[in-house]
Amino acid sequence: MQQLNRSERHWVALLFLLTAFAYLFHLGLLPLRIDESIRTTIAIEMMNSGDYIKPTMWGTFYYSKPPLFNWIVIAFWQFFDEVSLFAYRLPSVLSFLGIAVVTWFVSRKHIGERAAVLAAFGMLLSSTVVIRDSMFGYIDPMLSMVTLIGFYSVFHFHQKQQYWLLFLLSYFLAAVGVMLKGAPTLLFQAFTLLAWFLYKRDFKLLFKPAHFAGIALFLAIIGTYFYAYSLQNDVANYAAGLEKQVVLRTPAHHTWYETVFYYIIFPFENFGMLLPTSLFTLVAIRKGTLKRWFKNDFLAFTFIVICVNIIPYWLSPGYRFRYLMMLYPLWFILGAEAYYSVVGAEKLKLWINRAFLAIGMLLIPVFVYWYFFHLSLSGVEERIWLVVLCLSTAVALFMWFQNVGHRVYTSLLFVILFRIGYDVGFIPQWSADEENIEVYKRVQADRILEVANGKPIRVFDKTPMSRSYAFYLGAGQRNIIEKTTEIDTNYLYLITDSRLSMIENYEYESIYKYELRFKTYIVHLVDIIGIKEDQRLSNTQRLLK
């Protein structure tokens, strides 16, 4: 097995630190995305109400996810003493970095340190993570890190025959996974244990006291939360909500031709979303690779875990890339092992490295285009960034040609430099563009808060407001933004023009209005002055009768 020399260790440290910098830089600049608005709204409503047991949205019960991720978000907000998008997204970025560290740690003794480095950076520097998922706050990176540790705790403690630790730790992590996102973790736990024990002919382990102790620990953790929840609301509603989330991803919600097409493109789509680093794994697609993997328990375990756990997602057309983040590192472990072990694939490896060279050679023109046509070199800082990125790319290109043995590292460096350039040359423009619907929501929320001047806000009836408003307004007012038909003069109300007739019995003043994007109506912020005089007299006469 190939171990890292001193120079390579410096390379790995540099790559990791640059990746961390790239993913943290401008992390809080972009506005909320759709899924983020759900998590932030639930977290801010928990924080504002002081009720950390029952998740709510717009002040009503939310049943789709358990609350652990919201608790973690609240902890980060409290740590920074600020309700910010940076603090909200930080757990996700730390989880991405954590996945890389875990991948390196569990694989280095089995596939060698060089291969472990490539495996660790595989998903971390894939295109979908680089240009999308690392910029936002999702549950899935944290769930994936927890699940990945759970996978290899099964392998590690099975190898050492420490079955109590195997079951107690893996079921504890499964409970954490369920509290993060619900049912999927149960499948990972069940499929991994069953498949590995069957392969090792240790099926009897499932009937040992240690296994029942693990199940008991799992039930105790989950049961404690749901018991506390049952004191405030019906648990059956929660269970139905969690079940609905699973059913939505099944073929039952898609046409037969959509389902068939999905089954065909699934592996190619995943390979494409993992580019460019997935190119390194092409070396694994060779005769004899599978046979070699099954001669090594670690590689056999990794391959089996992928195969059994990918089945539910391959059969579920509603899946998203981030749902499989716990399995991608396993594929990169296998691919990296093949890249450094397969003999006779030098020509393929050369073409893979040339593909990264092409990326590197395109970087300087891309940086120049971004800075001249997007930023227009409007300030000293932008000019400095342009010079630094172009010089860094030039140095990386020189090193690619100069040091053949470090080409994997320089190839990864090209991807990191692209992301840093993306941070500086694209994200600021995106975050300031009011033509972007998500930016528009943030701008309008700020204006509403300014006009409200501290007076609490509600949303009237079923006014179709984005969840982003629930977070922005709730964070700004430190209050839950409720949807209601109850009229109270102590509140301002957001209401569409088509619903103004529903409050015609009240005197009100529209103190702000704006267009709801992509719709044909206007939203008003109205101040209810009171019930109209003639309506008050009419009510009085009815009472006298």
C-alpha positions in Angstrom: 0.0 0.0 0.0 1.3 3.4 -1.0 1.8 5.8 1.9 2.1 9.6 1.8 5.6 11.1 1.9 6.2 14.5 3.5 5.6 16.5 0.3 2.3 14.7 -0.3 1.2 15.4 3.3 1.8 19.1 2.7 -0.3 18.8 -0.5 -3.2 17.1 1.3 -3.2 19.8 4.1 -3.1 22.6 1.5 -6.0 21.0 -0.5 -8.1 20.5 2.6 -7.6 24.0 3.9 -8.3 25.6 0.5 -11.5 23.5 0.2 -12.6 24.6 3.6 -11.9 28.2 2.7 -13.7 27.9 -0.6 -16.8 26.5 1.1 -16.9 28.9 4.0 -16.2 32.1 1.9 -19.4 33.9 1.2 -21.4 31.1 2.8 -24.1 33.3 4.1 -24.4 35.6 1.1 -26.9 33.8 -1.0 -30.6 34.0 -0.2 -32.6 30.9 1.0 -33.4 28.1 -1.3 -36.7 26.2 -1.2 -35.7 23.4 1.2 -33.7 25.8 3.4 -36.7 27.9 4.0 -38.4 24.9 5.6 -35.6 24.2 8.0 -34.9 27.8 8.9 -38.6 28.5 9.5 -39.1 25.6 11.8 -35.9 26.5 13.7 -36.8 30.1 14.1 -40.3 29.2 15.3 -38.9 26.8 17.8 -36.5 29.5 19.0 -39.2 32.2 19.2 -41.8 30.0 21.0 -39.3 28.3 23.3 -41.0 25.0 22.4 -38.3 22.6 21.1 -40.5 19.5 21.0 -43.1 20.1 18.3 -42.0 21.5 14.9 -44.3 24.1 13.4 -44.5 26.2 10.3 -46.6 29.3 10.1 -47.6 28.4 13.6 -49.2 25.1 12.7 -47.8 21.5 13.2 -45.2 20.2 10.8 -44.9 16.5 10.4 -42.4 15.7 7.6 -39.1 15.6 9.6 -38.1 15.1 13.2 -36.4 18.1 14.9 -32.8 17.2 15.6 -31.4 19.2 12.7 -33.4 22.2 13.9 -31.9 21.9 17.4 -28.4 21.9 15.9 -29.2 25.0 13.8 -30.5 26.7 16.9 -27.4 25.8 18.8 -25.2 27.4 16.1 -27.4 30.5 16.1 -27.0 30.7 19.9 -23.2 30.1 19.7 -22.8 32.9 17.2 -25.4 35.0 19.0 -26.9 35.8 15.7 -29.7 34.4 13.5 -27.7 34.3 10.2 -27.6 32.2 7.1 -23.9 31.7 7.7 -24.5 30.0 11.0 -27.4 28.1 9.6 -25.3 26.7 6.7 -22.2 26.0 8.7 -23.3 22.6 10.0 -23.7 21.4 6.5 -20.3 22.6 5.3 -18.7 21.0 8.4 -20.5 17.8 7.6 -19.1 17.8 4.1 -15.6 18.3 5.5 -16.4 15.6 8.1 -17.4 13.1 5.4 -14.0 13.6 3.8 -12.2 13.1 7.1 -14.2 10.0 7.9 -13.6 8.6 4.4 -9.8 9.1 4.8 -9.8 7.7 8.3 -11.7 4.5 7.7 -10.0 3.6 4.4 -6.3 4.6 4.7 -5.2 1.3 6.4 -7.1 -0.8 3.8 -6.4 0.9 0.5 -3.3 3.0 1.3 -3.0 6.6 2.1 -2.7 7.9 -1.4 -5.9 6.2 -2.5 -7.6 7.3 0.7 -6.8 10.9 -0.1 -8.4 10.6 -3.6 -11.4 8.8 -2.0 -11.8 11.6 0.6 -11.8 14.4 -2.0 -14.0 12.5 -4.5 -17.4 13.6 -3.4 -16.2 16.8 -1.7 -15.0 18.1 -5.1 -17.7 16.7 -7.3 -19.4 19.3 -9.5 -22.8 19.1 -7.7 -21.2 19.7 -4.4 -18.8 22.4 -5.7 -21.4 24.6 -7.5 -24.6 23.9 -5.5 -24.9 21.7 -2.4 -21.9 23.1 -0.5 -23.4 26.6 -0.7 -26.7 25.8 1.1 -27.8 24.2 4.4 -29.3 20.8 4.0 -29.9 17.9 6.4 -28.4 15.4 4.1 -24.6 16.1 4.5 -25.0 15.6 8.3 -27.2 12.5 7.9 -24.6 11.1 5.4 -21.7 11.7 7.8 -23.6 9.9 10.6 -24.6 7.1 8.3 -21.1 6.7 6.9 -19.7 6.3 10.5 -22.5 3.8 11.1 -21.6 1.7 8.1 -17.9 1.3 9.1 -18.7 0.9 12.8 -20.4 -2.4 11.7 -17.4 -3.5 9.7 -14.7 -2.4 12.3 -16.3 -4.0 15.3 -17.3 -7.1 13.4 -13.7 -7.6 12.4 -12.7 -7.2 16.1 -15.6 -9.4 17.2 -16.7 -6.6 19.6 -20.4 -7.2 19.1 -21.7 -5.1 21.9 -19.9 -2.0 20.6 -21.1 -2.9 17.0 -24.8 -3.0 17.9 -24.9 -0.2 20.5 -22.9 2.3 18.4 -24.6 1.5 15.1 -28.1 1.6 16.6 -27.2 4.8 18.4 -26.2 6.4 15.1 -29.3 5.0 13.5 -31.4 6.7 16.1 -29.5 10.0 15.4 -30.2 9.5 11.7 -33.9 8.9 12.3 -34.1 12.1 14.5 -32.4 14.0 11.6 -34.5 12.8 8.7 -36.9 9.9 9.6 -37.3 6.5 8.0 -34.4 6.2 5.5 -31.8 5.4 8.2 -33.8 2.4 9.3 -33.3 0.9 5.8 -29.6 1.6 5.9 -29.2 -0.1 9.2 -31.3 -3.1 8.4 -29.9 -3.7 4.9 -26.3 -3.3 6.0 -26.5 -5.7 8.9 -28.5 -8.3 7.0 -26.3 -8.2 3.9 -22.9 -8.3 5.7 -23.9 -11.0 8.2 -25.3 -13.2 5.4 -22.1 -12.7 3.4 -20.0 -13.6 6.4 -22.3 -16.4 7.4 -22.8 -14.8 10.8 -26.6 -14.5 10.6 -26.8 -15.8 14.2 -25.4 -12.6 15.4 -28.8 -11.0 14.9 -30.1 -13.1 17.7 -27.5 -12.3 20.2 -28.3 -10.2 23.4 -26.1 -7.5 22.1 -28.3 -7.0 19.0 -31.4 -6.7 21.2 -29.6 -4.3 23.4 -28.9 -2.1 20.4 -32.5 -2.2 19.3 -33.5 -1.3 22.9 -31.2 1.7 22.9 -32.6 2.8 19.5 -36.2 2.5 20.8 -35.4 4.3 24.0 -33.9 7.3 22.2 -36.7 7.6 19.6 -39.4 6.7 22.1 -38.3 9.3 24.6 -38.8 12.1 22.0 -42.1 10.8 20.7 -43.4 10.4 24.2 -42.6 14.0 24.9 -44.2 14.9 21.7 -47.4 12.9 22.5 -47.9 15.1 25.5 -48.6 18.0 23.1 -50.0 16.4 20.0 -51.2 13.2 18.4 -48.2 11.0 17.4 -50.3 9.3 14.8 -50.3 12.6 12.8 -46.5 12.7 12.9 -46.2 9.0 11.8 -48.5 9.7 8.9 -46.4 12.7 7.9 -43.1 10.7 8.0 -44.8 7.9 5.9 -45.9 10.4 3.3 -42.4 11.5 2.8 -41.4 8.0 1.9 -44.3 7.3 -0.4 -43.7 10.5 -2.4 -40.4 9.0 -3.7 -42.0 5.8 -5.1 -43.0 4.9 -8.6 -46.7 5.3 -7.6 -46.3 9.1 -8.0 -44.8 8.9 -11.5 -45.9 7.7 -14.9 -44.6 4.3 -16.1 -42.5 5.8 -18.9 -40.9 8.3 -16.4 -40.1 5.4 -14.1 -38.6 3.2 -16.9 -36.5 6.2 -18.2 -35.3 6.9 -14.7 -34.2 3.2 -14.1 -32.1 3.4 -17.3 -30.4 6.7 -16.7 -29.9 6.3 -12.9 -26.2 5.2 -13.0 -25.2 7.6 -15.8 -26.9 10.5 -14.1 -25.1 9.8 -10.8 -21.8 9.5 -12.6 -22.4 12.8 -14.4 -23.3 14.6 -11.1 -20.1 13.4 -9.6 -17.9 14.7 -12.4 -15.1 15.6 -12.7 -13.7 13.5 -9.8 -15.9 10.5 -10.9 -13.5 10.2 -13.9 -10.9 8.6 -11.5 -13.3 5.8 -10.8 -13.4 4.7 -14.5 -10.3 2.6 -13.8 -12.5 0.3 -11.7 -14.5 -0.8 -14.7 -12.1 -3.5 -15.7 -12.1 -7.3 -15.8 -10.9 -8.8 -12.5 -11.6 -5.8 -10.4 -14.6 -7.3 -8.6 -12.8 -10.5 -7.9 -9.9 -8.6 -6.4 -12.3 -6.6 -4.2 -13.8 -9.7 -2.8 -10.4 -10.9 -1.7 -10.3 -8.0 0.8 -13.0 -7.9 3.5 -12.9 -4.1 3.6 -13.5 -3.7 -0.1 -16.1 -6.5 -0.1 -18.0 -4.8 2.7 -17.9 -1.5 0.9 -19.1 -3.0 -2.4 -21.9 -4.9 -0.6 -23.1 -1.9 1.3 -23.4 0.1 -1.9 -25.3 -2.6 -3.7 -27.9 -3.3 -1.0 -28.5 0.3 0.0 -28.7 1.8 -3.5 -31.7 -0.4 -4.4 -34.4 1.7 -2.7 -33.1 4.8 -4.5 -32.7 3.1 -7.8 -36.4 2.1 -7.5 -37.5 5.6 -6.4 -37.8 8.2 -9.2 -38.3 11.0 -6.7 -34.7 10.8 -5.3 -32.3 13.7 -5.3 -28.5 13.7 -5.5 -28.0 14.6 -1.9 -30.1 11.6 -0.7 -27.2 9.3 -1.8 -24.4 11.3 -0.2 -23.6 8.5 2.3 -23.0 6.0 -0.6 -20.9 8.2 -2.9 -17.8 8.0 -0.6 -18.0 4.2 -0.7 -17.9 4.3 -4.5 -14.9 6.7 -4.4 -13.1 4.3 -2.0 -13.5 1.5 -4.5 -12.6 3.7 -7.5 -9.6 5.2 -5.7 -8.3 1.8 -4.8 -8.6 0.7 -8.4 -6.9 3.9 -9.7 -3.8 3.1 -7.6 -3.9 -0.7 -7.8 -4.9 -1.6 -11.3 -1.9 -2.5 -13.5 -2.1 -1.8 -17.3 -4.4 1.2 -17.2 -1.8 3.8 -17.7 -3.3 5.1 -20.9 -6.7 5.6 -19.3 -5.1 7.3 -16.3 -3.3 9.6 -18.7 -6.5 10.6 -20.4 -8.2 11.2 -17.0 -5.4 13.5 -16.0 -5.5 15.3 -19.3 -9.2 15.9 -18.7 -8.3 17.7 -15.5 -5.5 19.6 -17.4 -8.2 20.8 -19.8 -10.1 22.2 -16.8 -7.0 23.9 -15.6 -6.3 25.4 -18.9 -9.8 26.8 -19.1 -9.6 28.5 -15.7 -7.8 31.6 -16.6 -10.1 32.5 -19.5 -13.1 31.8 -17.3 -11.8 34.0 -14.5 -11.1 36.8 -17.0 -14.6 36.5 -18.4 -16.2 36.5 -15.0 -14.3 39.5 -13.8 -14.6 41.7 -16.9 -18.1 40.9 -17.9 -19.8 40.3 -14.5 -17.8 42.3 -12.0 -16.4 44.8 -14.5 -13.3 45.1 -12.2 -15.3 47.6 -10.1 -12.9 47.6 -7.1 -9.4 46.9 -5.9 -10.5 43.7 -4.2 -11.8 42.2 -7.5 -8.6 43.1 -9.3 -6.5 41.5 -6.5 -8.6 38.3 -6.7 -8.2 38.2 -10.5 -4.4 38.4 -10.2 -4.2 35.9 -7.4 -6.4 33.3 -9.1 -4.7 33.6 -12.5 -1.2 33.3 -10.9 -2.3 30.4 -8.8 -3.7 28.6 -11.9 -0.5 29.3 -13.8 1.5 27.8 -10.9 -0.8 24.8 -10.7 -0.4 24.2 -14.5 3.3 24.4 -14.3 3.3 21.9 -11.4 1.0 19.6 -13.4 3.7 19.3 -16.1 6.7 19.5 -13.8 5.7 16.8 -11.3 4.0 13.8 -12.8 3.7 12.0 -9.4 1.6 14.8 -8.0 -0.8 15.1 -10.9 -3.8 13.9 -8.9 -3.2 16.7 -6.4 -2.8 19.4 -9.0 -5.9 18.0 -10.7 -7.9 18.4 -7.5 -6.4 21.9 -7.0 -7.9 23.0 -10.4 -11.4 22.2 -9.1 -10.8 24.1 -5.8 -9.5 27.1 -7.7 -12.6 27.0 -9.9 -14.8 27.1 -6.8 -12.9 30.0 -5.2 -13.3 31.9 -8.5 -17.0 31.0 -8.5 -17.2 32.4 -4.9 -15.7 35.7 -5.9 -16.8 36.2 -9.5 -20.4 34.8 -9.5 -22.0 34.5 -6.0 -21.9 38.3 -5.2 -23.6 39.1 -8.5 -26.2 36.4 -7.9 -26.9 37.5 -4.4 -27.5 41.1 -5.4 -29.7 40.4 -8.5 -33.3 41.3 -7.7 -34.5 39.5 -10.8 -33.6 36.3 -9.0 -36.8 35.3 -7.2 -35.1 34.2 -4.0 -33.2 37.5 -3.8 -36.5 39.4 -4.4 -38.1 37.6 -1.5 -35.3 38.7 0.9 -35.5 42.3 -0.4 -39.2 42.5 0.0 -39.1 40.9 3.5 -36.5 43.6 4.6 -38.8 46.3 3.3 -41.9 44.8 5.1 -39.9 44.7 8.3 -38.9 48.3 7.8 -42.4 49.5 7.2 -43.9 47.4 10.1 -41.4 49.2 12.4 -41.8 46.5 15.1 -45.5 45.9 14.9 -46.1 42.2 14.8 -47.2 40.7 11.4 -49.6 37.9 10.5 -50.5 36.4 7.1 -54.2 36.5 6.4 -56.0 33.2 5.6 -54.4 31.3 2.7 -52.4 34.1 1.2 -49.8 32.1 -0.8 -46.6 33.3 0.8 -43.3 31.6 0.4 -41.8 29.9 3.5 -38.8 32.2 3.0 -41.0 35.1 4.3 -41.9 33.1 7.4 -38.2 32.9 8.2 -37.1 36.4 7.3 -40.0 38.1 9.0 -39.9 35.7 12.0 -36.2 36.3 12.5 -36.6 40.0 12.1 -39.4 40.3 14.6 -38.4 37.4 16.9 -41.9 36.2 16.6 -43.9 33.4 14.9 -45.5 34.6 11.7 -48.9 32.9 11.8 -51.5 32.2 9.0 -54.9 33.0 10.4 -58.4 34.5 9.7 -58.6 36.1 13.1 -58.5 39.9 13.0 -56.6 41.7 15.7 -55.8 45.4 15.6 -52.5 44.7 17.4 -51.2 43.1 14.2 -50.4 44.0 10.6 -51.6 41.6 8.0 -50.2 40.4 4.7 -53.1 39.8 2.3 -53.5 39.5 -1.5 -55.6 42.0 -3.3 -58.1 39.2 -4.2 -58.7 38.7 -0.5 -59.3 42.3 0.5 -63.0 41.8 0.2 -62.8 39.3 3.1 -61.9 42.2 5.5 -64.3 44.8 4.0 -66.1 45.1 7.3 -63.0 46.6 8.8 -61.3 49.9 8.3 -57.8 49.4 7.2 -54.9 51.1 5.6 -52.6 49.5 3.0 -49.2 50.7 4.2 -47.1 48.7 1.7 -47.7 46.6 -1.3 -45.6 44.6 -3.7 -46.0 42.1 -6.6 -45.9 38.4 -5.8 -43.5 37.2 -8.4 -44.8 35.0 -11.3 -48.4 35.6 -10.1 -51.1 38.1 -11.2 -51.9 39.7 -7.9 -50.5 42.1 -5.4 -49.7 41.5 -1.7 -50.7 44.3 0.7 -49.4 44.9 4.2 -52.5 46.3 5.9 -52.9 48.0 9.2 -56.4 47.2 10.7 -57.8 50.3 12.3 -61.0 48.7 13.6 -64.4 47.5 12.6 -66.4 49.9 10.5 -69.0 52.1 12.3 -72.0 50.9 10.3 -70.9 47.3 10.9 -70.5 48.0 14.6 -74.0 49.4 14.7 -75.4 46.4 12.8 -73.7 44.1 15.3 -75.2 46.0 18.2 -78.7 45.9 16.8 -78.4 42.1 16.3 -77.4 41.8 19.9 -80.3 43.9 21.2 -82.7 41.7 19.2 
